[in-house]
Each structure stands twice: as C-alpha cells, then as structure tokens.
C-alpha cells in the first residue's frame, strides 16, 4: 500500500526485520540500512500512519468478503512460491482452488478474431472437463472468452486482476467477475481500491503464469501483452504452448513466432497439452495391479475393472471395433474435451489402445 514498496523490497524488509510489525515500528535510520531502501522510501515507510488508510482498507476487505493470505499462510499456493518474485500477499474473493497440480493459463489478444474465440473456448472447456483449473486475467478478448467457456462447462476458473478487488477492470466484466466468484476466485496483489495502471497489468502476468503448470497463448500480435506472460512462463520453467494461426492475420503473428522460434510447443488440441505430463495432474493414477504379491504382475482384464458411466459408454462403443475420436464422440454423445480426458484414463488403465491417427480400440 506504500508507493515504491513492491514484492522484492518488502521481502528485503521482512528478511531484515522478521515481522511486519517490526518494519512499521522501525525508525528512518534503521530502515535506511536495508538494501534497496533509500532515504526517500525509508521516510515513506516510517510515516505510514499518515499515508495509509488502514482502517478503510480493512473495512473494504470485510465488506467485500475478501480474504488476505500471505506467504506464511498454508492457503498460499505453493506453486506461486516457486517464482522469482512472488507477491507477499494475495487478496482473494471466492474460493481459491488447489492450483498446485492441474492449472492452465489461457491468455491472448484483447482484439481476438472469431477463430481465436473458438480456440479459447475449446481449450478452456476441454481443461474444465479434464478437471483442470483455468487461469486468466479477466481482460477483453481471449481472457474473457476462456473464463466464460470454463464456467459454461461447470469448471473452476481464477481471474488475476491488475487492479484492486474493489476496482474490477474492465467494469463491463463485473457480471463475469461475479460468476467467477461462484466457481473459483478473483485474485489480486494490489490494495482494494487500487485502480490499476500501465505497470500493474503487465506485472500481474507473472502471477497468471506462476499459478499455472502450463501456459497457452491463443492469439497474440507481435506487441501483445500475452507475450509478456509467455516470457514469464519461460522464466518460471512452465510448459509453454501456442495455438498456430493464419499467416496473414496480425493476431496470430506472435503465436506463430513463438512456435517457429521453438519457444512454445504447438497446440492443436488439449490432448497436446496433456501429452506433456506423465499423468493427469490433480487426478490419482489408476490402480493397475492387485496388492496380492502372487498376482502383482497381472493386468486386470477390461471386464474385471470398474468404470464410471461415461467410461462404460466408451468401452461399449469400442466393443464394435476400432473407432476414431470423432466416431467415439458421436457414438457416446460425449464432448470431445471430456472424451480426451476419459480416453487417456482408460489408456493408463490398460483398457484401450491408441494407434496412429487417433484411432482407439479395446485391449
């Protein structure tokens, strides 16, 4: 809440003074001894009682149903602690899902094309069906399309704001923000009434990628802010993907360049993202073997395994013979995104085989 005191400087202050209360009680002279805190900043920190409207902030937090979690709290996402400059605290409205395993950031151009909208919806819905959380930034274009598609699929989504939670930007997205709170959370590192500025929105991009195991750029021009998120993803050692687009469309130039320069993997479907992980994050690996030592090397037959109703639909369909992904979807009436997740589970359970061309058959 003090201008000039960001995550790294606050980390330095905490490292020196141990607790927030010690920082606030320190003199100007004591504050000046901390690396990166000059006389000007030291004076601002020491004078915090006259500049920070703490009671008003606490009132807004309470009335807004907001929870503030710090790096010392167990609720703070462990995945976010992995990045270089994690926020010291997070303002959260809603229920923050477990983001440590199955989380996908979907980002892209504010001026999306119809192609971009369809791609964002496809990947976000597929992620929701596979029980992944979709993370984005509530901006116009790809962000909003991804959030809405995830909600339409009854999935979990998290919006990371570049403003405070009492100043949702853009205001046109207030209805979407309210819907997100019901099935996920709004999140910000900024004080409640902070309106955002040219620096805060790019800065929040590191949190979007930091909260995600994989980052997908759907559409991006060569100067798109989504490329900042892509750069953050690479620095944070996240899996980076991009959707290829028409070579004559400006919105696709950034994605095509990421793929061409081998900075991002090409993603044509959510299956391409799942393929980069050993198993579906957030889900238990199937128990393939009997605990009896005498039979531990025997894989149970398809008939001996128990399946969910949707998995049984797939098994029944494939009992007629080999089928393509589209044929299985038509036969079972299951959406392709959800179907991909189920097929992968069945493959890991040794119930089905996949052969080149996305053709599937029973074991």
PAMI-778723 format. One record per residue (C-alpha): x, y, z; residue in one letter. Coordinates in nm, 2 decimals, always signed. Layout:
N
<<X; Y; Z>; a> ...
% end
This chain:
363
<<+0.00; +0.00; +0.00>; x> <<+0.31; +0.22; +0.00>; x> <<+0.42; +0.36; -0.34>; x> <<+0.77; +0.22; -0.43>; x> <<+0.74; -0.08; -0.20>; x> <<+0.69; -0.39; -0.42>; x> <<+0.73; -0.76; -0.35>; x> <<+1.11; -0.76; -0.37>; x> <<+1.16; -0.46; -0.14>; x> <<+0.91; -0.59; +0.10>; x> <<+1.08; -0.93; +0.10>; x> <<+1.41; -0.75; +0.18>; x> <<+1.24; -0.56; +0.47>; x> <<+1.09; -0.88; +0.61>; x> <<+1.43; -1.06; +0.58>; x> <<+1.59; -0.78; +0.79>; x> <<+1.31; -0.70; +1.04>; x> <<+1.15; -1.05; +1.05>; x> <<+0.79; -0.94; +1.11>; x> <<+0.56; -0.67; +0.95>; x> <<+0.51; -0.51; +1.29>; x> <<+0.89; -0.46; +1.33>; x> <<+0.90; -0.29; +0.99>; x> <<+0.63; -0.05; +1.09>; x> <<+0.79; +0.03; +1.42>; x> <<+1.14; +0.09; +1.27>; x> <<+1.30; +0.44; +1.25>; x> <<+1.41; +0.61; +0.93>; x> <<+1.77; +0.53; +1.02>; x> <<+1.70; +0.16; +1.08>; x> <<+1.51; +0.14; +0.75>; x> <<+1.79; +0.30; +0.55>; x> <<+2.02; +0.01; +0.64>; x> <<+1.82; -0.23; +0.43>; x> <<+1.95; -0.29; +0.08>; x> <<+1.73; -0.11; -0.18>; x> <<+1.56; +0.12; +0.07>; x> <<+1.70; +0.47; +0.03>; x> <<+1.62; +0.78; +0.25>; x> <<+1.31; +0.87; +0.05>; x> <<+1.15; +0.52; +0.08>; x> <<+1.26; +0.50; +0.44>; x> <<+1.08; +0.82; +0.52>; x> <<+0.76; +0.70; +0.35>; x> <<+0.76; +0.37; +0.54>; x> <<+0.83; +0.54; +0.87>; x> <<+0.54; +0.78; +0.80>; x> <<+0.29; +0.51; +0.71>; x> <<+0.03; +0.61; +0.98>; x> <<-0.02; +0.94; +0.80>; x> <<-0.04; +0.80; +0.45>; x> <<-0.20; +0.45; +0.47>; x> <<-0.58; +0.44; +0.53>; x> <<-0.56; +0.11; +0.71>; x> <<-0.90; +0.11; +0.88>; x> <<-1.07; +0.19; +0.54>; x> <<-0.88; -0.10; +0.38>; x> <<-0.98; -0.34; +0.65>; x> <<-1.34; -0.23; +0.62>; x> <<-1.34; -0.28; +0.24>; x> <<-1.19; -0.63; +0.29>; x> <<-1.45; -0.73; +0.54>; x> <<-1.75; -0.59; +0.35>; x> <<-1.62; -0.74; +0.02>; x> <<-1.59; -1.09; +0.17>; x> <<-1.22; -1.08; +0.08>; x> <<-0.96; -1.30; +0.24>; x> <<-0.59; -1.18; +0.26>; x> <<-0.34; -1.46; +0.25>; x> <<+0.03; -1.42; +0.30>; x> <<+0.33; -1.64; +0.21>; x> <<+0.33; -1.76; +0.57>; x> <<-0.02; -1.90; +0.54>; x> <<-0.09; -2.26; +0.44>; x> <<-0.35; -2.15; +0.19>; x> <<-0.09; -1.96; -0.02>; x> <<-0.03; -2.16; -0.34>; x> <<+0.29; -2.35; -0.31>; x> <<+0.33; -2.33; -0.69>; x> <<+0.35; -1.95; -0.67>; x> <<+0.63; -1.96; -0.42>; x> <<+0.84; -2.12; -0.70>; x> <<+0.87; -1.80; -0.90>; x> <<+1.14; -1.53; -0.86>; x> <<+0.92; -1.26; -0.71>; x> <<+0.60; -1.40; -0.57>; x> <<+0.36; -1.15; -0.41>; x> <<+0.39; -1.12; -0.04>; x> <<+0.02; -1.13; +0.00>; x> <<-0.29; -1.21; -0.21>; x> <<-0.63; -1.06; -0.19>; x> <<-0.88; -1.34; -0.27>; x> <<-1.26; -1.32; -0.32>; x> <<-1.42; -1.66; -0.37>; x> <<-1.27; -2.00; -0.32>; x> <<-0.92; -2.04; -0.44>; x> <<-0.89; -2.39; -0.59>; x> <<-0.58; -2.61; -0.55>; x> <<-0.36; -2.47; -0.82>; x> <<-0.05; -2.68; -0.74>; x> <<-0.12; -2.95; -1.00>; x> <<-0.39; -2.91; -1.26>; x> <<-0.39; -2.55; -1.37>; x> <<-0.38; -2.40; -1.72>; x> <<-0.33; -2.03; -1.81>; x> <<-0.52; -1.92; -2.12>; x> <<-0.41; -1.58; -2.25>; x> <<-0.42; -1.38; -2.57>; x> <<-0.52; -1.08; -2.76>; x> <<-0.78; -0.83; -2.64>; x> <<-0.88; -0.79; -3.01>; x> <<-0.95; -1.15; -3.08>; x> <<-1.08; -1.29; -3.40>; x> <<-1.37; -1.54; -3.43>; x> <<-1.10; -1.81; -3.47>; x> <<-0.94; -1.70; -3.15>; x> <<-1.27; -1.70; -2.96>; x> <<-1.34; -2.06; -3.08>; x> <<-0.99; -2.18; -2.99>; x> <<-1.01; -2.02; -2.64>; x> <<-1.35; -2.17; -2.58>; x> <<-1.23; -2.52; -2.70>; x> <<-0.92; -2.53; -2.48>; x> <<-1.09; -2.38; -2.17>; x> <<-1.39; -2.62; -2.19>; x> <<-1.15; -2.92; -2.25>; x> <<-0.95; -2.82; -1.95>; x> <<-1.27; -2.79; -1.74>; x> <<-1.38; -3.14; -1.85>; x> <<-1.04; -3.28; -1.76>; x> <<-1.07; -3.12; -1.41>; x> <<-0.81; -2.86; -1.46>; x> <<-0.84; -2.50; -1.33>; x> <<-0.83; -2.23; -1.59>; x> <<-0.63; -1.91; -1.50>; x> <<-0.65; -1.59; -1.69>; x> <<-0.67; -1.21; -1.64>; x> <<-1.04; -1.10; -1.69>; x> <<-0.93; -0.87; -1.98>; x> <<-1.13; -0.82; -2.30>; x> <<-1.09; -1.08; -2.57>; x> <<-0.92; -1.42; -2.51>; x> <<-0.92; -1.38; -2.13>; x> <<-1.29; -1.33; -2.10>; x> <<-1.37; -1.60; -2.36>; x> <<-1.16; -1.85; -2.16>; x> <<-1.32; -1.77; -1.83>; x> <<-1.68; -1.78; -1.98>; x> <<-1.62; -2.11; -2.16>; x> <<-1.48; -2.27; -1.84>; x> <<-1.79; -2.16; -1.65>; x> <<-2.02; -2.29; -1.92>; x> <<-1.85; -2.63; -1.87>; x> <<-1.91; -2.61; -1.49>; x> <<-1.53; -2.57; -1.44>; x> <<-1.32; -2.38; -1.20>; x> <<-1.15; -2.06; -1.31>; x> <<-0.93; -1.79; -1.14>; x> <<-0.90; -1.43; -1.26>; x> <<-0.59; -1.24; -1.17>; x> <<-0.65; -0.87; -1.17>; x> <<-0.42; -0.58; -1.24>; x> <<-0.63; -0.37; -1.01>; x> <<-0.77; -0.40; -0.66>; x> <<-1.07; -0.62; -0.60>; x> <<-1.29; -0.31; -0.52>; x> <<-1.20; -0.17; -0.87>; x> <<-1.26; -0.46; -1.11>; x> <<-1.13; -0.37; -1.46>; x> <<-1.28; -0.36; -1.71>; x> <<-1.61; -0.27; -1.54>; x> <<-1.80; -0.43; -1.83>; x> <<-1.68; -0.76; -1.69>; x> <<-1.84; -0.72; -1.34>; x> <<-2.11; -0.98; -1.42>; x> <<-1.84; -1.22; -1.54>; x> <<-1.64; -1.15; -1.22>; x> <<-1.94; -1.23; -1.00>; x> <<-1.99; -1.56; -1.19>; x> <<-1.62; -1.64; -1.14>; x> <<-1.65; -1.59; -0.76>; x> <<-1.92; -1.86; -0.76>; x> <<-1.69; -2.12; -0.93>; x> <<-1.34; -2.00; -0.84>; x> <<-1.19; -1.68; -0.73>; x> <<-1.08; -1.33; -0.81>; x> <<-0.73; -1.26; -0.70>; x> <<-0.50; -0.95; -0.68>; x> <<-0.18; -0.85; -0.51>; x> <<-0.29; -0.48; -0.50>; x> <<-0.49; -0.29; -0.23>; x> <<-0.86; -0.29; -0.26>; x> <<-0.92; +0.05; -0.42>; x> <<-0.61; +0.05; -0.65>; x> <<-0.74; +0.13; -1.00>; x> <<-0.45; -0.02; -1.19>; x> <<-0.20; +0.15; -1.42>; x> <<+0.02; +0.08; -1.72>; x> <<+0.27; -0.11; -1.50>; x> <<+0.03; -0.31; -1.28>; x> <<-0.14; -0.50; -1.56>; x> <<+0.18; -0.64; -1.72>; x> <<+0.31; -0.71; -1.37>; x> <<+0.02; -0.93; -1.28>; x> <<+0.11; -1.15; -1.58>; x> <<+0.38; -1.32; -1.38>; x> <<+0.12; -1.43; -1.13>; x> <<-0.10; -1.57; -1.41>; x> <<+0.18; -1.79; -1.53>; x> <<+0.32; -1.85; -1.18>; x> <<-0.01; -2.01; -1.07>; x> <<-0.02; -2.24; -1.38>; x> <<+0.16; -2.57; -1.47>; x> <<+0.11; -2.49; -1.84>; x> <<+0.05; -2.16; -2.02>; x> <<-0.14; -2.14; -2.35>; x> <<-0.12; -1.84; -2.58>; x> <<-0.42; -1.85; -2.81>; x> <<-0.38; -1.53; -3.02>; x> <<-0.11; -1.26; -2.99>; x> <<+0.02; -0.99; -3.21>; x> <<+0.39; -0.92; -3.20>; x> <<+0.34; -0.65; -2.94>; x> <<+0.07; -0.83; -2.74>; x> <<+0.08; -0.83; -2.36>; x> <<+0.02; -1.20; -2.38>; x> <<+0.38; -1.24; -2.49>; x> <<+0.49; -1.09; -2.15>; x> <<+0.30; -1.38; -1.99>; x> <<+0.48; -1.62; -2.23>; x> <<+0.82; -1.47; -2.13>; x> <<+0.73; -1.51; -1.76>; x> <<+0.62; -1.87; -1.83>; x> <<+0.96; -1.95; -1.98>; x> <<+1.15; -1.78; -1.69>; x> <<+0.94; -1.97; -1.44>; x> <<+1.00; -2.31; -1.62>; x> <<+0.64; -2.36; -1.70>; x> <<+0.53; -2.56; -2.01>; x> <<+0.45; -2.30; -2.28>; x> <<+0.21; -2.37; -2.57>; x> <<+0.08; -2.16; -2.86>; x> <<-0.21; -2.21; -3.10>; x> <<-0.10; -2.16; -3.46>; x> <<-0.30; -1.92; -3.68>; x> <<-0.33; -1.79; -4.03>; x> <<-0.01; -1.63; -4.15>; x> <<-0.19; -1.33; -4.29>; x> <<-0.36; -1.24; -3.95>; x> <<-0.18; -0.99; -3.72>; x> <<-0.33; -1.16; -3.41>; x> <<-0.15; -1.48; -3.50>; x> <<+0.20; -1.34; -3.56>; x> <<+0.31; -1.37; -3.20>; x> <<+0.19; -1.73; -3.16>; x> <<+0.34; -1.83; -3.49>; x> <<+0.67; -1.67; -3.39>; x> <<+0.68; -1.85; -3.06>; x> <<+0.63; -2.18; -3.23>; x> <<+0.88; -2.10; -3.51>; x> <<+1.15; -2.00; -3.26>; x> <<+1.09; -2.32; -3.05>; x> <<+0.99; -2.11; -2.75>; x> <<+0.64; -2.27; -2.74>; x> <<+0.51; -2.61; -2.83>; x> <<+0.23; -2.62; -3.09>; x> <<-0.11; -2.69; -2.95>; x> <<-0.39; -2.80; -3.18>; x> <<-0.60; -2.96; -2.91>; x> <<-0.59; -3.00; -2.53>; x> <<-0.46; -3.35; -2.59>; x> <<-0.13; -3.19; -2.69>; x> <<-0.11; -3.03; -2.35>; x> <<-0.20; -3.34; -2.16>; x> <<+0.07; -3.53; -2.35>; x> <<+0.34; -3.33; -2.18>; x> <<+0.25; -3.46; -1.84>; x> <<+0.31; -3.82; -1.71>; x> <<-0.04; -3.84; -1.58>; x> <<-0.34; -3.61; -1.55>; x> <<-0.24; -3.35; -1.28>; x> <<-0.49; -3.34; -1.00>; x> <<-0.61; -3.70; -1.05>; x> <<-0.50; -4.02; -0.90>; x> <<-0.32; -4.26; -1.12>; x> <<-0.53; -4.57; -1.18>; x> <<-0.46; -4.87; -0.95>; x> <<-0.34; -5.12; -1.22>; x> <<-0.23; -5.41; -1.01>; x> <<-0.37; -5.63; -0.74>; x> <<-0.20; -5.59; -0.40>; x> <<-0.16; -5.97; -0.38>; x> <<+0.21; -6.04; -0.45>; x> <<+0.11; -6.35; -0.64>; x> <<-0.08; -6.15; -0.90>; x> <<+0.11; -5.82; -0.89>; x> <<+0.24; -5.86; -1.25>; x> <<-0.10; -5.94; -1.39>; x> <<-0.30; -5.65; -1.55>; x> <<-0.67; -5.69; -1.48>; x> <<-0.89; -5.76; -1.78>; x> <<-1.13; -5.49; -1.91>; x> <<-1.42; -5.70; -1.78>; x> <<-1.27; -5.71; -1.43>; x> <<-1.23; -5.34; -1.40>; x> <<-1.49; -5.09; -1.27>; x> <<-1.57; -4.79; -1.48>; x> <<-1.77; -4.47; -1.45>; x> <<-2.09; -4.45; -1.66>; x> <<-1.91; -4.23; -1.92>; x> <<-1.62; -4.47; -1.93>; x> <<-1.86; -4.76; -1.98>; x> <<-2.01; -4.57; -2.28>; x> <<-1.67; -4.56; -2.44>; x> <<-1.60; -4.93; -2.37>; x> <<-1.94; -5.03; -2.52>; x> <<-1.88; -4.82; -2.83>; x> <<-1.53; -4.97; -2.89>; x> <<-1.67; -5.32; -2.85>; x> <<-1.79; -5.28; -3.21>; x> <<-1.43; -5.23; -3.33>; x> <<-1.18; -4.96; -3.39>; x> <<-1.30; -4.60; -3.39>; x> <<-1.17; -4.25; -3.45>; x> <<-1.21; -3.98; -3.19>; x> <<-1.50; -3.82; -3.38>; x> <<-1.67; -4.15; -3.42>; x> <<-1.65; -4.22; -3.04>; x> <<-1.78; -3.87; -2.97>; x> <<-2.08; -3.93; -3.20>; x> <<-2.15; -4.27; -3.06>; x> <<-2.13; -4.17; -2.69>; x> <<-2.26; -3.81; -2.72>; x> <<-1.96; -3.70; -2.51>; x> <<-1.80; -3.36; -2.57>; x> <<-1.45; -3.40; -2.73>; x> <<-1.28; -3.22; -2.44>; x> <<-1.42; -3.45; -2.18>; x> <<-1.37; -3.75; -2.41>; x> <<-1.00; -3.69; -2.44>; x> <<-0.96; -3.69; -2.07>; x> <<-1.15; -4.02; -2.03>; x> <<-0.96; -4.19; -2.32>; x> <<-0.63; -4.10; -2.15>; x> <<-0.75; -4.25; -1.82>; x> <<-0.86; -4.57; -2.00>; x> <<-0.53; -4.59; -2.18>; x> <<-0.34; -4.57; -1.85>; x> <<-0.57; -4.83; -1.70>; x> <<-0.47; -5.06; -1.99>; x> <<-0.83; -5.08; -2.10>; x> <<-0.78; -4.94; -2.45>; x> <<-0.51; -4.89; -2.71>; x> <<-0.44; -4.58; -2.92>; x> <<-0.29; -4.63; -3.26>; x> <<-0.16; -4.36; -3.50>; x> <<-0.42; -4.13; -3.64>; x> <<-0.60; -4.10; -3.31>; x> <<-0.77; -4.44; -3.36>; x> <<-0.88; -4.63; -3.05>; x> <<-0.96; -4.99; -2.98>; x> <<-1.01; -5.22; -2.68>; x> <<-0.72; -5.41; -2.54>; x> 
% end
